[in-house]
């Protein structure tokens, strides 16, 4: 086998391995997209308990930057976040809101609240950092107009928020703005591009694999022997 054919064979084998890897990743994404979502298309955590003696539980600043291709950041294609929760207090109502971090800070500035300092889901563990404030209610959160998405009331409340540029905070409170927040909360996300990405990897990997097979065949195929010279 000539040096050129050996090089072609090596390249074909390497490309084939890469193609198989692409197909495998795409298949995993398609499987996850089919089996791990709920009927509304969300990937969800379980319902976990968030509890604090203050007036509010606040997430750390969520700094969202959506610089990128317009096709990726069209509504619903990147991420929609869903928060579902209910108060554990008998007869109590819950407030769940997503708002600009600075507006949230101004609203809660004079009241005791707890910042989620660390959060793990497997296994679930949450630690809080108390923020300075007085024992003064900030007022009912549903009367504020700055929320990008919010819900309040008794029973299970659900909030959907389309990820948008900016600095955002998630807030959990009692609906009447009383102290002693005790909420069961589940977080979910809808990733609109997973199916298309998985399908694209499978199809693209298949095309690359076919190309690598052609390279390998060309490398190992023997040249046809020339016909014997005619006797004179």
N, C-alpha and C positions, 0 to 999 in steps of 0.2 A: 504494500500500500504506500502510495507516495506521501510526501510530507503535507501537501495541500489537502489530501483526503483525510489525513489524521487530524489536522487542524479543524476541518469542517465537521468531522465526527465529534470532536471534543466540544466545539461550539454548539452543535445540535443537541448533545446530551445535557449541557448546562442550561440551554434555553428550555429544554423539555422539563427539567426539574423546576425551573422558575414558573413555567406554565402550570404544572401540577400544583405548585404552592398557591398560585392565584386562584385556581379552580377550587382548592380546598378552603381558602379564606372566604371566597364568594359563597360556597355551599354552607359554611357555618353562619354567615350573615343571613342568608335566606332561611335557614332553620330557626335561628333566633327570632327573626322577624315573624315567622309563622307560629312559633310555639310559646314565646315568652310575653307576647302582648295580650292585653285584655280586649274585650269586644270593641272598645273605642280606639284601639290602636296605641295604648300607652304601656310603657314599661314601668312597673310600679315597685316601690318598697312596701314592706308590710306596715301595718299601723303600729306606731311606737309612741311611747308616753313622753311628753314634754311638760315639765312641772317646775314652777318657780313661785316664790312667795311675793314677787313684785307685781307691778302693773302690766308688764309686757315682757315677752320673750322675743328677741330681735336677732336676726341672722347677721353675720358679718357682711361687710360691703361686698356686693356682687358686681364686680367691674366687668361689664359686657362690652366687647368691641367686635362689631360685625363687619370689619373691613374685609372685603373679599368679592368674589364674582357675584354679580346681581342674580344669576340664575339660582345660586345656592341659598341666598338669603331672602328669597320671596316668601311671602306669608305661608306658614305651615310646613315649609320644606326643611328648615333647619330644626328648630326645637320649639315645641309648645310645652310649657310646664303646667302640671295640674297638682294642686294641693287639696287634699280632702281631710277633714278633721271634725271632731266633736268634743264638747266639754265633758269631762268626767264628773263634774259637779252635778248633783241631782237637780234637775230642772234648770240648769244653767245654760246660757247661750255662749257661743264662741264667735270671735272675729278673726278672720284670716285675711291678710292684705299684703300686697306687693306695692311698694312705693319708692320714689326717689330717695336715696339715702339721706341727703341733706334735709329734705322736707320731713322725713321720719324723725331725724335727730332733733329738728326744731320742735316738732310736735311733742316729743317725749322728754325734752330737755329738763323739765322741772320735776320729773317723776322717777321713782326707782324703776329700773328695768334690768334685765339680764341678757347679756350678749352670748350667743352660742360661740364658744371659744374653740371647741373641737367636737367633731361628729363622725362616728363610724357606724356602719350598718351591719357589719358581719364580723363579730356579733355587735348588736346595737349598744352604743355607748355615747353619751353626750355630757359635756362639761360646760359650765357657764362661768362667765366673768361678770360680777355685779358692776353696774355702772352707777356713778354718783347721781343722787337725786333725793328729793324729799318725799314724804308720805302724802303726796298730793296727786289726786287723780288728774290725768291729762284731758279728761273729757271723752265722751263717747267717740270711738274711732269712726263709726259709720257717718258721722256728721262732717267729717273732713272730705275735701274735694280733690286731694292730690293723689289718691290711690290710682295706680294703673289697672289694678284688678283687685277685687275684694268681695267678701261674702260674710254675712253675719246672721245669727239666729240660733235657735235650738235644733237639736238633731245634727245630722251630718251635713256640713257645708262643703261646697266644692268651688274652687277658684281655678280658672284657666288663664294663663298669662303667656302671650306670644313674646318670645325673647326679643329684646330691643336694645339698641345702643344705650349706654348710660351706666350710672351707678345706682344699684337697687338694693333694697332690704326687704326681707320677709318679716312680717310682724304677726305674732299670736297674742291675742288678748281675750279677756272676757268681754262679751258684747256690751255690758253696761260699764266697762272700764273700771271695774272693781279689782282690788289686788287678789293674788292667789290664782295664778293661771295653771290649769291642769287639763291638758288636751291630748287626745289620741290623734296622731297625724300620719298620713301616708303621702309620699311624694311620688310623682310620676312624670315621665317625659315622653313626648311623641317625636320620633326622629323620622321625618318624612323621606329622607334620602336612603335609608338602609336597604330597602327592597331594590331600588334602582342600582345602588352601588353593588350589592351582592350579585344581581343579575348581570351587571356589566362586567364584573370580575370573572364570572363563570363563562360568559360568551367570549370575552377578550382572551381569557386563558385558553379556551378551546381553540381559538384561531391561532394563537401563538404555538400551541401544542402541535397543531397540524403542520405549521411551518417548520417546526423542529423535526418532525418525522420526515418531512421531505428532505431536509438537510442530511439526516442520518442515512436515509435510503441512498441519496446521491453519493455519500461518502463510502458506503460499503458495496455499492453495486460494481460489479466487475465490467470492465470494458469488453465489448464483444470482440472476439478474436478475428483478425482479418481473414478473409476466405483464402484458401490455398491457391498458389499461382497455378495457372493452367499449364499442363505439360506441353512442351513444344516438340 
